[in-house]
Amino acid sequence: MELENRTMRRVMIRLVPFLIVCYFIAYLDRVNVGFAALQMNSALGFSASQFGFGAGVFFIAYFFFEVPSNLLLERFGARRWIARIMFTWGILAGLMAFIPDISRYTGMSSVHVFYGLRVLLGVAEAGFFPGIIFLLTLWFPAVYRGRVVGYFMAAIPLSTVIGSPISGALLSLDGRGQLAGWQWLYLIEALPALLLAFVVYFYLTDKPADAHWLSADERDWLVARQAEERRQREAVRAFSVKEALINSRVLAIALIYFGANATNYGLSFFLPQIVKSFGLTNVQTGFVTSLPYVVGVISMIAWGRRSDRKLERRWHVAIALLVAAGGIAASAGLDNPVLKMAALSIAGFGIFGCLPVIWTLPAAFLSGAAAAGGIAAINSLGNLAGFFGPYAMGWIKDSTGGFGAGLLCLAGAGLIGVAAVLLLHHDPSLETTSTDDLDDARRASTVGS
C-alpha cells in the first residue's frame, strides 16, 4: 500500500496540475465568445440567433473530427498530438479578433467569417478533451478516476471563475491601439495556448512504461496494475474500435453527456448576457457570472471524490443532473437578480458535479484503441448539445424577447440525461480488480487530497 500511495501521489502531482492548466486555457478560448458578445454582437450587427448559431457551430466541426483525432492521438502519442492541437487552436482563437479585417479582404459578411472561424476552431480543438481523458485512463487505476477526472474538469468552472472577471476587464481596453475591447479579449486569451503547446511537447509522458521520473519499483507497479485491470475488462469482453462506436452503452452514455452539456453550454454562452441585463457594468458582470462556477469547482471535486469512495456512479450522475435541471428551471421563473443567481448557483452544483462521474462509465468496460474511439464518440455525440443548446437559446430569445423559455428548454435536456442514466446498465464490479478494492478506494481517497 505504501508503494501504491507513493506512486499515485507522484503521478498526481506530475500530471494533474499541468493538465488542469491546459484545459483551463482550452475552455477559456472555447467560451470567451460569451463575453466578447457583450460588445461584438452590436459592433458586427449579430442577432441573438446568429450569435447562438456561431457559438454552437464549433461543436458540429468538433463532432466530425473528434473520433479521427482521438484515434490519431492513440497512434502517435498524447505528447505530440496534444501539442499540435493547442498550437493550431491558439492561432485560430487569436484570428477571431480580426473578423472585420477578414471580412473586408475576402468580401464575406462578418457573420459568415464568424461562423467559419468557429468551425475551424472546432476542427483544431477536436480530440483534446477525450485525448486527455484517454491519457488519464492510462495513468490512473479505476478507483482513482472519479476524483482525478474531477480535478481535471474543475478547469471548466475554474476557467469561468477566474476568466470571467479577466474577460470583463479586457473589454475595458476598448479603443486601445485602434482595437475594440472584444478584439483585445480574443488576442490576449489566445497567447497562453500557443506557449503551452511547446511545454506540452517537452513535458508530457505518453504512458507509464516511459515514465523515467518514476522509480523502477513505482513504474513496475503502475504498469502491472494497469495491465491487470485491462485483462479483467477484456476477460468480460474485448471491444474493437468499430464495436465500441456502435455499442448501446456507449450511445447511452453519449445521451447522458448530451443532457449535461446542453445545460452547461446553453447557459455558459448566454449567462454573461443574462447577468448584464441586471444593469451591471462589464467588470461587475464578470464577477457575478463567476458565482455558479465557484460552486461548480467545489462540486466537481467533492462529488467525484464521493463517487470514488462509494464506488457508485449511476446515482451520482442522476442526482447531480436532476439538481442541474431543477436549478435552471427555477431560475426561469425568477426575476429578482439575487434569487435568480442563487438558483443558477444550485444548478452549477449539479451541472459540474455530474461531469467527472460520467467519464468513469466508459472506462469500466473499454480499453486500448476501443477506449480511445469510444470516449471520443461519447464526447463528440454529447458535444452536439454545444450546438443545439446555444442555438436554441438564441432562437428562443429572438422569438420571445427573454431567456425564460430557453432556460426551461435547457432544463428539459437535463431531464433527458437523468432518464438515460437511470436506464443505463453499469456494472461497478468491472472497475475493481479484487474484492478488497472498495477498501482500496477509501484508502486511496487520501492520495492527492
C-alpha positions as a printed NumPy array, in Angstrom:
array([[  0.   ,   0.   ,   0.   ],
       [  2.901,   2.376,   0.727],
       [  4.25 ,   1.781,  -2.802],
       [  0.832,   2.482,  -4.304],
       [  0.354,   5.706,  -2.331],
       [  3.826,   6.933,  -3.208],
       [  3.414,   6.114,  -6.893],
       [ -0.013,   7.645,  -7.309],
       [  0.939,  10.769,  -5.395],
       [  3.891,  11.33 ,  -7.733],
       [  1.734,  10.716, -10.815],
       [ -0.951,  13.025,  -9.445],
       [  1.493,  15.86 ,  -8.779],
       [  3.271,  15.419, -12.108],
       [  0.235,  15.275, -14.407],
       [ -2.935,  16.684, -12.903],
       [ -1.982,  20.34 , -12.151],
       [ -0.406,  20.714, -15.586],
       [ -3.399,  19.19 , -17.384],
       [ -5.737,  21.461, -15.396],
       [ -3.823,  24.486, -16.708],
       [ -4.045,  23.177, -20.292],
       [ -7.782,  22.554, -20.087],
       [ -8.302,  25.879, -18.339],
       [ -6.868,  27.631, -21.399],
       [ -8.782,  25.37 , -23.81 ],
       [-12.119,  26.019, -22.177],
       [-11.47 ,  29.737, -21.834],
       [-10.745,  30.013, -25.574],
       [-13.861,  27.976, -26.304],
       [-16.368,  30.036, -24.301],
       [-14.879,  33.54 , -24.11 ],
       [-17.118,  34.257, -27.095],
       [-19.889,  34.739, -24.496],
       [-18.09 ,  37.766, -23.055],
       [-16.947,  39.037, -26.438],
       [-20.639,  39.093, -27.412],
       [-21.292,  41.928, -24.957],
       [-19.538,  44.239, -27.458],
       [-19.078,  42.128, -30.599],
       [-22.766,  41.474, -31.302],
       [-23.67 ,  45.145, -31.527],
       [-20.41 ,  46.095, -33.286],
       [-20.888,  43.499, -36.017],
       [-24.683,  43.506, -36.076],
       [-25.265,  39.908, -34.88 ],
       [-28.737,  38.863, -33.692],
       [-29.105,  36.51 , -30.713],
       [-29.843,  33.562, -33.017],
       [-26.852,  34.357, -35.257],
       [-24.608,  34.541, -32.206],
       [-26.062,  31.312, -30.822],
       [-25.516,  29.519, -34.13 ],
       [-21.935,  30.753, -34.386],
       [-21.151,  29.877, -30.776],
       [-22.58 ,  26.394, -31.26 ],
       [-21.337,  25.548, -34.767],
       [-17.931,  24.945, -33.147],
       [-19.382,  21.657, -31.905],
       [-20.567,  20.485, -35.316],
       [-16.969,  20.536, -36.544],
       [-15.899,  19.04 , -33.234],
       [-18.363,  16.183, -33.818],
       [-16.964,  15.185, -37.204],
       [-13.279,  15.354, -36.277],
       [-13.357,  14.106, -32.681],
       [-13.081,  10.346, -33.262],
       [-10.406,  10.535, -36.013],
       [ -8.386,  12.939, -33.877],
       [ -8.501,  10.694, -30.821],
       [ -7.542,   7.605, -32.831],
       [ -4.555,   9.532, -34.203],
       [ -3.645,  10.51 , -30.638],
       [ -3.673,   6.837, -29.641],
       [ -1.425,   6.079, -32.603],
       [  1.086,   8.95 , -32.374],
       [  1.026,   9.575, -28.61 ],
       [ -0.577,  12.225, -26.44 ],
       [  2.534,  14.418, -26.184],
       [  2.823,  15.162, -29.916],
       [ -0.88 ,  15.259, -30.701],
       [ -1.984,  17.474, -27.819],
       [  0.843,  19.92 , -28.594],
       [ -0.394,  20.077, -32.208],
       [ -3.962,  20.68 , -31.061],
       [ -3.007,  23.506, -28.71 ],
       [ -0.86 ,  25.296, -31.277],
       [ -3.498,  25.264, -34.027],
       [ -6.362,  26.304, -31.754],
       [ -4.232,  29.14 , -30.319],
       [ -3.729,  30.568, -33.802],
       [ -7.422,  30.312, -34.686],
       [ -8.578,  31.714, -31.342],
       [ -6.417,  34.779, -31.986],
       [ -7.782,  35.176, -35.525],
       [-11.242,  35.745, -34.013],
       [-10.025,  39.264, -33.21 ],
       [ -9.704,  40.036, -36.928],
       [-13.233,  39.175, -38.102],
       [-13.799,  42.694, -39.573],
       [-10.444,  42.627, -41.43 ],
       [-11.009,  39.115, -42.815],
       [-14.484,  40.177, -43.897],
       [-13.126,  43.223, -45.68 ],
       [-10.371,  41.346, -47.548],
       [-12.463,  38.302, -48.515],
       [-15.759,  40.045, -49.268],
       [-17.567,  37.7  , -46.893],
       [-20.032,  39.07 , -44.375],
       [-18.823,  39.351, -40.784],
       [-21.322,  36.764, -39.599],
       [-20.064,  34.195, -42.124],
       [-16.457,  34.867, -41.135],
       [-17.543,  34.36 , -37.522],
       [-19.175,  31.043, -38.435],
       [-16.122,  29.926, -40.428],
       [-13.607,  30.675, -37.688],
       [-15.756,  28.89 , -35.105],
       [-15.876,  25.836, -37.394],
       [-12.098,  25.866, -37.841],
       [-11.617,  26.277, -34.082],
       [-13.766,  23.159, -33.582],
       [-11.641,  21.223, -36.1  ],
       [ -8.431,  22.363, -34.389],
       [ -9.546,  21.525, -30.861],
       [-11.217,  18.2  , -31.715],
       [ -9.623,  15.385, -29.762],
       [ -8.167,  17.474, -26.944],
       [-10.627,  16.665, -24.163],
       [-11.203,  12.959, -24.966],
       [ -7.472,  12.636, -25.556],
       [ -6.784,  13.833, -22.022],
       [ -9.488,  11.525, -20.632],
       [ -7.897,   8.618, -22.514],
       [ -4.46 ,   9.649, -21.21 ],
       [ -5.78 ,   9.638, -17.636],
       [ -7.125,   6.084, -18.066],
       [ -3.563,   5.013, -18.942],
       [ -2.111,   6.547, -15.794],
       [ -4.761,   6.105, -13.109],
       [ -6.336,   2.827, -11.91 ],
       [-10.145,   2.744, -11.768],
       [-10.512,   3.593,  -8.072],
       [ -8.786,   6.955,  -8.657],
       [-10.575,   8.065, -11.81 ],
       [-13.631,   9.822, -10.39 ],
       [-11.576,  12.267,  -8.357],
       [ -8.818,  12.654, -10.961],
       [-11.269,  13.477, -13.741],
       [-12.99 ,  15.78 , -11.252],
       [ -9.719,  17.603, -10.551],
       [ -9.003,  17.897, -14.285],
       [-12.511,  19.003, -15.241],
       [-12.545,  21.541, -12.413],
       [-10.757,  23.639, -15.037],
       [-14.192,  24.165, -16.674],
       [-15.803,  26.155, -13.859],
       [-12.4  ,  27.467, -12.739],
       [-11.828,  28.994, -16.184],
       [-15.035,  30.965, -15.685],
       [-14.358,  31.843, -12.028],
       [-11.001,  33.354, -12.999],
       [-11.667,  34.083, -16.656],
       [-14.953,  35.966, -16.28 ],
       [-13.523,  38.907, -14.295],
       [-10.472,  38.949, -16.582],
       [-12.65 ,  38.866, -19.713],
       [-14.851,  41.628, -18.317],
       [-11.786,  43.741, -17.564],
       [-10.265,  43.139, -21.029],
       [-13.378,  44.621, -22.601],
       [-12.387,  47.899, -20.936],
       [ -9.386,  48.073, -23.303],
       [-11.88 ,  49.238, -25.932],
       [-10.208,  51.726, -28.271],
       [ -6.608,  50.989, -27.242],
       [ -4.327,  50.515, -30.233],
       [ -7.291,  51.033, -32.576],
       [ -8.789,  47.726, -31.442],
       [-12.121,  47.113, -29.729],
       [-12.239,  45.538, -26.28 ],
       [-13.629,  42.264, -27.668],
       [-10.671,  42.074, -30.078],
       [ -8.172,  42.504, -27.229],
       [-10.008,  39.754, -25.35 ],
       [ -9.518,  37.244, -28.181],
       [ -5.883,  38.201, -28.783],
       [ -4.69 ,  38.144, -25.18 ],
       [ -6.531,  34.938, -24.24 ],
       [ -5.13 ,  33.091, -27.3  ],
       [ -1.479,  33.581, -26.323],
       [ -1.292,  31.015, -23.472],
       [ -2.376,  28.169, -25.785],
       [  0.487,  28.927, -28.188],
       [  3.036,  28.987, -25.378],
       [  1.71 ,  25.843, -23.688],
       [  1.897,  23.87 , -26.937],
       [  5.697,  23.848, -26.653],
       [  5.604,  22.991, -22.944],
       [  3.275,  20.028, -23.619],
       [  5.661,  18.608, -26.203],
       [  8.588,  18.507, -23.785],
       [  6.743,  17.829, -20.501],
       [  4.078,  15.149, -21.054],
       [  4.836,  11.42 , -20.971],
       [  2.711,   9.136, -23.144],
       [  2.463,   6.075, -20.899],
       [  3.687,   4.718, -17.544],
       [  6.336,   2.486, -19.122],
       [  8.089,   5.651, -20.377],
       [  7.956,   7.474, -17.021],
       [ 11.627,   7.887, -16.145],
       [ 10.578,  10.378, -13.463],
       [  9.187,   7.383, -11.506],
       [ 11.496,   4.985,  -9.696],
       [ 11.778,   1.462, -11.144],
       [  9.552,  -0.102,  -8.472],
       [  6.919,   2.627,  -8.863],
       [  6.924,   2.249, -12.656],
       [  6.713,  -1.535, -12.485],
       [  3.816,  -1.431, -10.001],
       [  1.781,   1.   , -12.118],
       [  2.391,  -0.885, -15.386],
       [  1.389,  -4.178, -13.722],
       [ -1.721,  -2.691, -12.089],
       [ -2.956,  -1.133, -15.321],
       [ -2.263,  -4.348, -17.254],
       [ -4.254,  -6.353, -14.697],
       [ -7.241,  -4.014, -14.942],
       [ -7.124,  -4.214, -18.731],
       [ -7.034,  -8.023, -18.624],
       [-10.05 ,  -8.025, -16.312],
       [-12.086,  -5.823, -18.641],
       [-11.124,  -7.805, -21.716],
       [-11.89 , -11.093, -19.943],
       [-15.508,  -9.916, -19.819],
       [-15.37 ,  -8.718, -23.426],
       [-12.717,  -7.109, -25.61 ],
       [-14.296,  -4.493, -27.868],
       [-12.921,  -3.488, -31.252],
       [-12.997,   0.185, -32.19 ],
       [-15.963,  -0.421, -34.517],
       [-17.877,  -2.315, -31.81 ],
       [-17.208,   0.461, -29.291],
       [-18.592,   3.116, -31.639],
       [-21.94 ,   1.321, -32.043],
       [-22.179,  -0.202, -28.559],
       [-25.521,   0.537, -26.848],
       [-23.817,   1.556, -23.585],
       [-21.511,   3.967, -25.427],
       [-24.56 ,   5.541, -27.104],
       [-26.442,   5.721, -23.788],
       [-23.516,   7.485, -22.107],
       [-23.372,   9.866, -25.075],
       [-27.057,  10.737, -24.461],
       [-26.329,  11.359, -20.776],
       [-23.426,  13.596, -21.724],
       [-25.639,  15.381, -24.263],
       [-28.088,  16.31 , -21.498],
       [-25.286,  17.521, -19.232],
       [-23.644,  19.573, -21.988],
       [-26.908,  21.175, -23.077],
       [-27.296,  22.643, -19.595],
       [-23.625,  23.624, -19.472],
       [-23.038,  25.281, -22.841],
       [-26.522,  26.703, -23.288],
       [-26.008,  28.541, -20.018],
       [-22.296,  29.362, -20.427],
       [-22.635,  31.213, -23.727],
       [-25.614,  33.309, -22.604],
       [-25.006,  33.776, -18.872],
       [-22.949,  36.981, -19.361],
       [-25.863,  38.47 , -21.331],
       [-28.374,  37.351, -18.681],
       [-26.264,  38.913, -15.931],
       [-25.608,  42.066, -17.962],
       [-29.389,  42.561, -18.173],
       [-29.363,  43.196, -14.402],
       [-27.91 ,  46.617, -15.234],
       [-24.292,  45.872, -14.296],
       [-21.026,  47.09 , -15.816],
       [-18.844,  44.671, -17.803],
       [-16.467,  44.176, -14.862],
       [-19.372,  43.612, -12.442],
       [-20.901,  41.189, -14.949],
       [-17.65 ,  39.222, -14.918],
       [-17.661,  38.779, -11.161],
       [-21.356,  37.911, -10.875],
       [-21.175,  35.463, -13.788],
       [-18.486,  33.539, -11.925],
       [-20.732,  32.674,  -8.933],
       [-22.325,  29.442, -10.274],
       [-18.859,  28.32 , -11.316],
       [-17.384,  28.829,  -7.849],
       [-19.997,  26.335,  -6.651],
       [-19.112,  24.161,  -9.671],
       [-15.426,  23.921,  -8.71 ],
       [-16.376,  22.649,  -5.244],
       [-18.965,  20.283,  -6.683],
       [-16.655,  18.712,  -9.25 ],
       [-14.02 ,  17.819,  -6.707],
       [-16.284,  16.815,  -3.815],
       [-18.826,  14.846,  -5.872],
       [-16.132,  12.978,  -7.828],
       [-14.337,  12.019,  -4.61 ],
       [-17.592,  10.853,  -3.046],
       [-18.347,   8.697,  -6.098],
       [-14.898,   7.08 ,  -5.833],
       [-15.276,   6.497,  -2.108],
       [-18.63 ,   4.763,  -2.587],
       [-17.642,   3.161,  -5.925],
       [-21.108,   4.196,  -7.142],
       [-21.673,   6.002, -10.45 ],
       [-25.269,   5.891, -11.761],
       [-26.983,   7.652,  -8.859],
       [-24.199,  10.203,  -8.523],
       [-24.782,  11.205, -12.162],
       [-28.601,  11.083, -11.917],
       [-28.886,  13.146,  -8.727],
       [-26.46 ,  15.797,  -9.968],
       [-28.281,  16.124, -13.313],
       [-31.612,  16.391, -11.515],
       [-30.239,  19.234,  -9.373],
       [-28.964,  20.947, -12.543],
       [-32.336,  20.711, -14.288],
       [-34.21 ,  21.861, -11.17 ],
       [-31.968,  24.888, -10.606],
       [-32.198,  26.032, -14.223],
       [-35.977,  25.561, -14.313],
       [-36.364,  27.534, -11.068],
       [-34.234,  30.389, -12.443],
       [-36.558,  30.72 , -15.445],
       [-39.405,  31.837, -13.182],
       [-37.406,  34.282, -11.075],
       [-36.977,  37.976, -11.891],
       [-35.138,  39.02 ,  -8.726],
       [-31.396,  39.026,  -9.636],
       [-30.286,  37.619,  -6.254],
       [-32.775,  34.741,  -6.329],
       [-32.047,  34.058,  -9.993],
       [-28.311,  33.763,  -9.337],
       [-28.98 ,  31.579,  -6.268],
       [-30.99 ,  29.166,  -8.451],
       [-28.297,  29.168, -11.133],
       [-25.632,  28.516,  -8.481],
       [-27.596,  25.462,  -7.319],
       [-27.746,  24.418, -10.972],
       [-23.971,  24.887, -11.147],
       [-23.528,  22.271,  -8.422],
       [-25.422,  19.734, -10.491],
       [-24.006,  20.657, -13.908],
       [-20.389,  20.34 , -12.864],
       [-20.841,  17.621, -10.248],
       [-22.1  ,  15.094, -12.806],
       [-19.406,  15.646, -15.455],
       [-16.395,  13.83 , -13.937],
       [-18.54 ,  10.9  , -12.793],
       [-19.927,  10.451, -16.325],
       [-16.391,   9.825, -17.549],
       [-15.879,   6.91 , -15.171],
       [-18.613,   4.975, -17.018],
       [-16.896,   4.095, -20.339],
       [-13.561,   3.268, -18.688],
       [-15.32 ,   0.432, -16.819],
       [-15.743,  -1.673, -19.968],
       [-13.483,  -0.229, -22.711],
       [ -9.704,  -0.342, -23.085],
       [ -6.96 ,   0.353, -25.624],
       [ -7.949,   1.704, -29.034],
       [-11.584,   0.858, -28.284],
       [-11.416,   3.161, -25.263],
       [ -9.893,   5.944, -27.382],
       [-12.615,   5.552, -30.013],
       [-15.463,   5.04 , -27.538],
       [-14.506,   8.006, -25.363],
       [-14.171,  10.196, -28.457],
       [-17.567,   9.014, -29.738],
       [-19.227,   9.858, -26.417],
       [-17.587,  13.249, -26.339],
       [-18.384,  14.124, -29.955],
       [-22.029,  12.98 , -29.774],
       [-22.527,  14.587, -26.367],
       [-20.955,  17.826, -27.524],
       [-23.57 ,  18.216, -30.238],
       [-25.527,  19.717, -27.35 ],
       [-22.98 ,  22.513, -27.503],
       [-24.589,  23.437, -30.817],
       [-28.233,  22.8  , -30.021],
       [-28.188,  24.404, -26.552],
       [-26.798,  27.829, -27.55 ],
       [-28.687,  27.9  , -30.866],
       [-31.98 ,  27.079, -29.125],
       [-31.302,  29.761, -26.506],
       [-30.577,  32.363, -29.194],
       [-33.56 ,  31.433, -31.354],
       [-35.945,  31.462, -28.384],
       [-34.503,  34.79 , -27.189],
       [-35.157,  36.358, -30.625],
       [-38.657,  34.826, -30.726],
       [-39.805,  35.682, -27.198],
       [-37.625,  38.615, -26.204],
       [-36.489,  36.884, -22.995],
       [-34.397,  33.995, -21.687],
       [-37.077,  32.193, -19.596],
       [-38.357,  29.736, -22.225],
       [-34.803,  28.955, -23.307],
       [-33.816,  28.116, -19.74 ],
       [-36.774,  25.712, -19.489],
       [-35.582,  24.053, -22.701],
       [-32.143,  23.511, -21.147],
       [-33.748,  22.046, -18.025],
       [-35.657,  19.594, -20.223],
       [-32.415,  18.421, -21.825],
       [-31.031,  17.764, -18.348],
       [-34.042,  15.597, -17.528],
       [-33.431,  13.541, -20.679],
       [-29.955,  12.848, -19.299],
       [-31.446,  11.763, -15.968],
       [-33.74 ,   9.281, -17.735],
       [-30.849,   7.896, -19.796],
       [-28.592,   7.269, -16.808],
       [-31.351,   5.528, -14.851],
       [-31.886,   3.173, -17.803],
       [-28.154,   2.501, -18.208],
       [-26.772,  -0.85 , -17.061],
       [-23.486,  -0.2  , -15.288],
       [-21.585,  -2.952, -13.516],
       [-19.308,  -1.414, -10.846],
       [-17.518,  -4.745, -10.404],
       [-15.708,  -4.051, -13.692],
       [-13.98 ,  -1.104, -12.007],
       [-12.262,  -3.258,  -9.407],
       [ -9.546,  -5.876,  -9.541],
       [-10.389,  -7.636,  -6.274],
       [-12.977,  -7.773,  -3.539],
       [-10.664,  -5.572,  -1.478],
       [-10.808,  -2.675,  -3.908],
       [-13.618,  -0.881,  -2.117],
       [-11.274,  -0.613,   0.869],
       [ -8.516,   0.436,  -1.565],
       [-10.758,   3.179,  -2.878],
       [-11.395,   4.503,   0.599],
       [ -7.701,   4.458,   1.435],
       [ -6.877,   5.984,  -1.931],
       [ -9.088,   8.959,  -1.135],
       [ -6.155,  10.281,   0.907],
       [ -3.924,  10.389,  -2.205],
       [ -3.851,  13.837,  -3.744],
       [ -6.236,  15.245,  -1.138]])
